[in-house]
């Protein structure tokens, strides 16, 4: 667990406070998306990545404070990347699911929700596409 927490700290390039590491990124999402089995409408959002000795978590809220959700994440990779913050989505036909958040030093992936797992196994998706399309939105440090 300490290794995972250290990896998340390196990934999020933040100063730890009270045993936690946290960073927020801001992005305008031009489509409705799903996260933690909730539909979030298109709009401006803050994505907060928090890591402690426990499992990393991504909390999402809209800029008006009307929509909020949280889900478990896991480090996907770390090391020098292209220096951008991005928010990634898996797109299946017209549905988008939050897939991950990338910081200049690495990325965390989101655990697939039961809605996304159902979508992956649905006949409609298998017929039209074998893999989701990845959609990346450029974000900024919040």
Wavefront OBJ file of the C-alpha trace (Angstrom):
o trace
v 0.000 0.000 0.000
v 2.844 2.416 0.732
v 4.185 1.840 -2.776
v 0.770 2.668 -4.277
v 0.483 5.833 -2.188
v 3.995 6.892 -3.216
v 3.211 6.233 -6.881
v 0.065 8.347 -6.610
v 2.038 11.128 -4.931
v 4.545 11.114 -7.782
v 1.712 10.929 -10.291
v -0.152 13.892 -8.931
v 2.914 16.085 -8.324
v 1.463 17.723 -5.231
v 2.526 18.630 -1.742
v 1.084 16.186 0.802
v -1.020 17.570 3.610
v -2.383 15.653 6.584
v -1.331 12.321 5.079
v -3.110 12.911 1.792
v -2.062 13.988 -1.667
v -4.593 15.927 -3.709
v -4.690 17.789 -7.004
v -7.575 19.332 -8.906
v -7.926 19.887 -12.627
v -10.575 21.946 -14.391
v -12.098 20.980 -17.750
v -15.062 21.860 -19.941
v -16.781 18.642 -20.979
v -18.870 19.177 -24.151
v -21.057 16.072 -23.710
v -22.982 14.246 -20.996
v -20.872 11.550 -19.344
v -21.299 8.750 -16.870
v -19.321 8.145 -13.728
v -20.099 5.910 -10.744
v -23.431 4.972 -12.376
v -24.508 8.636 -12.535
v -25.077 10.765 -15.621
v -23.269 14.084 -15.405
v -24.493 16.783 -17.834
v -22.130 18.617 -20.180
v -20.442 21.571 -18.510
v -17.448 22.856 -16.549
v -16.069 20.423 -13.979
v -13.328 20.077 -11.385
v -11.726 16.635 -11.135
v -10.009 16.152 -7.743
v -7.541 13.296 -7.414
v -6.921 12.269 -3.816
v -4.503 9.610 -2.611
v -3.743 8.533 0.907
v -2.652 5.252 2.430
v -5.959 3.883 1.143
v -7.168 3.568 -2.452
v -6.897 6.670 -4.704
v -10.213 8.406 -5.376
v -11.396 10.775 -8.117
v -14.073 13.240 -7.042
v -15.904 15.215 -9.703
v -18.095 18.267 -9.213
v -19.498 20.832 -11.565
v -18.481 24.460 -11.132
v -21.973 25.327 -9.819
v -21.797 22.656 -7.116
v -25.019 21.012 -8.344
v -23.515 17.739 -9.613
v -20.982 15.605 -7.762
v -19.737 12.013 -7.787
v -16.730 10.006 -6.632
v -15.130 6.777 -7.771
v -12.105 4.583 -7.129
v -9.009 5.021 -9.289
v -5.688 3.244 -9.715
v -2.324 4.399 -11.050
v -1.900 3.437 -14.711
v 1.632 4.733 -15.270
v 4.029 7.373 -14.050
v 7.083 9.041 -15.407
v 7.610 11.979 -17.708
v 4.705 12.499 -20.097
v 3.849 15.365 -22.450
v 3.280 17.907 -19.665
v -0.488 18.249 -20.138
v -3.467 17.612 -17.926
v -6.194 15.628 -19.699
v -9.464 13.986 -18.753
v -10.207 10.830 -20.755
v -13.486 9.139 -21.612
v -14.473 5.834 -23.180
v -17.105 6.448 -25.863
v -19.538 3.681 -26.829
v -21.811 4.933 -29.609
v -23.349 8.066 -28.020
v -22.454 7.295 -24.364
v -19.308 8.546 -22.626
v -17.779 7.081 -19.454
v -15.037 8.726 -17.400
v -11.894 6.612 -17.996
v -8.979 8.474 -16.428
v -7.124 11.656 -15.587
v -3.585 12.417 -16.781
v -1.175 14.793 -15.067
v 2.233 15.881 -16.381
v 3.894 13.031 -14.473
v 1.455 10.169 -15.116
v -2.106 8.890 -15.176
v -4.808 7.315 -13.006
v -7.497 5.098 -14.533
v -11.052 4.880 -13.265
v -12.546 1.539 -12.271
v -15.343 0.726 -14.753
v -18.820 1.206 -13.331
v -21.425 -1.531 -13.592
v -23.163 0.549 -16.296
v -19.977 0.607 -18.391
v -19.343 -3.103 -17.858
v -22.899 -3.788 -19.039
v -22.308 -1.555 -22.066
v -19.120 -3.448 -22.952
v -20.934 -6.769 -22.963
v -24.088 -5.547 -24.704
v -24.879 -6.982 -28.108
v -25.355 -3.516 -29.600
v -21.780 -2.488 -28.792
v -20.308 -5.830 -29.889
v -21.999 -5.447 -33.288
v -21.031 -1.813 -33.898
v -17.617 -1.638 -32.275
v -15.209 -4.016 -30.605
v -13.445 -1.303 -28.601
v -14.516 2.038 -27.200
v -13.266 5.230 -28.778
v -11.036 7.219 -26.432
v -11.897 10.897 -26.119
v -9.358 13.186 -24.408
v -10.266 16.654 -23.131
v -7.451 19.064 -22.288
v -7.669 20.265 -18.680
v -5.931 22.904 -16.581
v -4.680 22.867 -13.003
v -7.421 24.093 -10.669
l 1 2 3 4 5 6 7 8 9 10 11 12 13 14 15 16 17 18 19 20 21 22 23 24 25 26 27 28 29 30 31 32 33 34 35 36 37 38 39 40 41 42 43 44 45 46 47 48 49 50 51 52 53 54 55 56 57 58 59 60 61 62 63 64 65 66 67 68 69 70 71 72 73 74 75 76 77 78 79 80 81 82 83 84 85 86 87 88 89 90 91 92 93 94 95 96 97 98 99 100 101 102 103 104 105 106 107 108 109 110 111 112 113 114 115 116 117 118 119 120 121 122 123 124 125 126 127 128 129 130 131 132 133 134 135 136 137 138 139 140 141 142
